[in-house]
């Protein structure tokens, strides 16, 4: 479930507040926060609005929000915001919604080249690089402003000539809700004869998912919008 952080800000000291802004985006990105709106002059429809700025930030889960809000990185820059502005803020839980495509995944032999292509030419926001030395696996998540994501992945044994996994499209992922829904739907689909490629588990980078095969053998991840421990 998405969570939305809404901040109404009264800026008192532009220089002090700018010190906060200079580092805020990098911290949001690390914890999968995404600016959805920043407006210094929103249209007031009812009541009064005596602020300088309104900010709306989306987090993919409550765990992501908590990790950001309580992080050392955020606390280290918070002092600049407190010096430069007053803020009234709330956290709003989004609706559960219906299953939707969360991301597609691509194998590549050159992570940084593919990362730079999507970030420089298509404006994708880049996550921190994830590395699993034991599996010789590395990846980035590239996020578009509307929330759609591409996972780019590299493993030394996967090339264009590989017999199994090969460079190119690897899978696409569908978010189905809470972790319990991943379990329920995976069991239901198995009972209906759908092939299960891997059963529900928490991945090394904290995602709870199972993988099913469609009739053509394409891998479809069923993912939770809650991060695993």
C-alpha positions in Angstrom: 0.0 0.0 0.0 1.3 3.5 -0.9 1.6 6.1 1.8 1.5 9.9 1.1 3.5 12.4 3.1 1.9 15.9 2.9 3.8 18.9 4.2 2.5 22.5 4.5 5.5 24.7 4.9 6.1 28.3 6.0 9.6 29.3 4.8 11.2 31.8 7.2 14.9 31.6 6.1 15.4 30.8 2.4 19.2 30.1 2.8 18.8 27.7 5.7 15.9 25.9 4.0 17.9 25.6 0.8 20.6 23.7 2.7 17.8 21.1 3.5 16.6 21.0 -0.2 20.2 20.5 -1.5 20.3 17.0 0.2 16.6 16.1 0.6 16.1 14.4 -2.8 19.0 12.0 -2.4 17.6 10.9 0.9 14.1 10.4 -0.4 15.4 8.4 -3.3 17.3 6.0 -1.0 14.1 5.1 0.8 12.0 4.9 -2.3 10.3 8.2 -1.7 9.1 10.1 -4.7 8.1 13.7 -5.1 4.6 13.8 -6.7 4.0 17.6 -6.3 5.8 20.7 -5.0 3.8 23.9 -5.3 4.6 27.3 -4.0 1.2 28.7 -4.8 -1.6 26.1 -4.8 -5.1 27.2 -5.6 -7.1 27.6 -2.4 -10.6 26.3 -2.9 -12.0 26.5 0.6 -10.8 28.0 3.9 -7.4 29.7 4.4 -3.9 28.7 3.3 -1.1 30.7 5.0 1.9 28.6 3.9 4.8 29.2 1.5 4.8 25.7 -0.1 2.9 22.4 -0.3 4.8 19.2 -0.8 3.4 15.7 -1.6 5.7 12.7 -1.4 4.8 9.1 -2.1 6.3 6.1 -0.3 5.7 2.5 -1.5 5.0 1.3 2.0 4.8 2.3 5.6 8.1 0.6 6.2 9.8 2.8 3.6 8.3 5.9 5.2 9.4 4.9 8.6 12.9 4.0 7.4 13.2 7.4 5.8 11.7 9.4 8.6 13.8 7.7 11.3 17.0 7.5 9.2 20.3 9.1 10.2 20.5 10.7 6.8 17.1 12.5 7.2 17.8 13.5 10.8 21.1 15.0 9.8 19.4 17.5 7.4 16.3 18.0 9.4 18.0 20.7 11.4 18.3 22.9 8.3 14.5 22.6 7.7 13.8 23.4 11.3 16.1 26.4 11.1 14.5 27.7 7.8 10.9 26.8 8.0 7.8 25.8 10.1 6.0 22.7 8.9 2.6 21.0 9.4 2.6 17.5 8.0 0.5 14.4 7.9 0.8 10.9 6.6 -2.1 9.5 4.5 -2.6 5.8 3.7 -3.5 5.2 0.0 -6.3 2.8 -1.0 -5.3 -0.9 -1.6 -6.4 -0.7 -5.2 -6.4 -3.6 -7.6 -3.5 -5.7 -9.0 -1.3 -3.7 -11.4 2.0 -4.1 -13.1 4.8 -3.0 -10.7 7.8 -3.3 -13.0 9.4 -5.1 -15.9 12.9 -6.6 -15.6 15.8 -6.6 -18.1 19.0 -8.6 -18.0 22.0 -6.6 -19.3 25.7 -7.0 -19.6 26.4 -3.3 -18.9 24.3 -2.1 -15.9 25.7 1.4 -15.9 25.3 2.0 -19.6 21.6 0.9 -19.4 21.1 2.9 -16.2 22.5 6.1 -17.8 20.4 5.6 -20.9 17.1 5.5 -19.0 18.1 8.2 -16.5 19.6 10.7 -19.0 17.2 10.2 -21.9 14.0 9.3 -20.2 14.3 11.0 -16.8 14.2 7.9 -14.7 15.0 8.2 -11.0 17.8 5.7 -10.1 17.8 3.6 -6.9 20.9 2.6 -5.0 22.7 -0.2 -6.6 22.0 -3.6 -5.1 24.8 -6.2 -5.0 24.7 -9.8 -3.9 28.3 -11.1 -4.1 27.3 -14.7 -3.3 25.0 -14.9 -6.4 27.2 -12.5 -8.4 24.0 -10.5 -9.0 23.6 -6.7 -9.2 20.6 -4.5 -10.0 19.1 -1.0 -10.1 15.5 0.1 -10.1 14.7 2.9 -12.5 11.5 4.8 -11.6 9.4 7.0 -13.9 7.5 9.9 -12.4 4.1 8.1 -12.6 5.4 5.2 -10.5 6.2 2.7 -13.3 9.6 1.0 -12.8 12.2 -1.0 -14.7 14.5 -3.3 -12.9 17.9 -3.8 -14.7 19.9 -6.8 -13.6 23.3 -8.3 -14.3 24.8 -11.7 -13.5 28.1 -12.8 -14.9 26.8 -16.1 -16.2 23.9 -14.6 -18.2 24.7 -13.5 -21.8 22.9 -13.3 -25.1 24.0 -16.9 -25.8 22.7 -18.4 -22.5 20.4 -21.4 -22.7 18.1 -20.4 -19.9 18.1 -16.7 -18.7 19.6 -14.4 -21.3 20.0 -10.7 -21.8 16.8 -8.9 -22.6 13.3 -9.2 -21.0 13.5 -11.3 -17.8 10.0 -11.0 -16.2 7.3 -8.5 -15.3 5.9 -8.0 -11.8 2.3 -7.5 -10.7 1.6 -6.0 -7.2 -1.3 -7.8 -5.6 -1.3 -6.2 -2.1 -0.2 -7.5 1.2 2.2 -10.4 1.7 -0.8 -12.6 2.8 -2.3 -11.9 -0.6 0.8 -13.2 -2.4 0.5 -16.4 -0.4 -3.3 -16.7 -1.0 -3.1 -16.0 -4.7 -0.1 -18.3 -5.3 -1.9 -21.2 -3.6 -5.1 -20.5 -5.5 -3.4 -20.4 -8.9 -1.5 -23.6 -8.1 -4.8 -25.3 -7.3 -6.1 -24.1 -10.6 -3.2 -25.7 -12.5 -1.0 -22.7 -13.0 2.7 -23.6 -13.0 4.7 -22.1 -10.0 8.2 -21.2 -10.8 9.1 -20.2 -7.2 7.0 -20.1 -4.1 6.6 -17.0 -1.8 9.8 -15.8 -0.3 11.5 -12.6 0.8 14.3 -11.8 -1.7 17.7 -10.5 -0.7 16.7 -6.9 -1.4 13.6 -7.1 0.7 10.8 -7.9 -1.6 8.1 -10.6 -0.8 7.2 -12.4 -4.0 6.4 -15.6 -5.8 6.9 -16.3 -9.5 4.3 -18.0 -11.8 4.6 -19.0 -15.4 2.0 -17.9 -17.9 0.9 -20.3 -20.7 3.8 -19.1 -22.9 6.3 -19.7 -20.1 6.8 -16.0 -19.3 7.8 -15.4 -15.7 5.3 -13.2 -13.8 6.2 -12.1 -10.3 3.4 -11.7 -7.8 4.7 -9.1 -5.4 3.6 -7.6 -2.1 3.6 -3.8 -1.6 5.0 -4.4 1.9 8.8 -4.8 2.2 10.1 -7.9 3.9 12.4 -8.0 6.9 
